[in-house]
Amino acid sequence: MSQSVIGALRVNLGLDSARFQKGAKQAQSQLRVMQGQFKAFAATATVVAAGLGVMTTATVRAAREIDTLSKLAGSTPEQFQ
């Protein structure tokens, strides 16, 4: 009787181990997909940040130029615009 219990225990442990390995493989696969998504998001965020930097620089340059030209015209930047 104890032999059958031990045999059943081995079968149960073997099945549990197989389920665990299958679950671990599925989790690993999902993590790979998420990793790719995070990389794509990071690349997009980098491009957006660079674009915002360029826009900010251009806006500052334009504001300086308007200020300089308005002084030459003898008016305020608001009036010059």
Buried (B, 14 or more C-beta within 10 A) or exposed (E): EEEEEEEEEEEEEEEEEEEEEEEEEEEEEEEEEEEEEEEEEEEEEEEEEEEEEEEEEEEEEEEEEBEEEBEEEEEEBEEBE
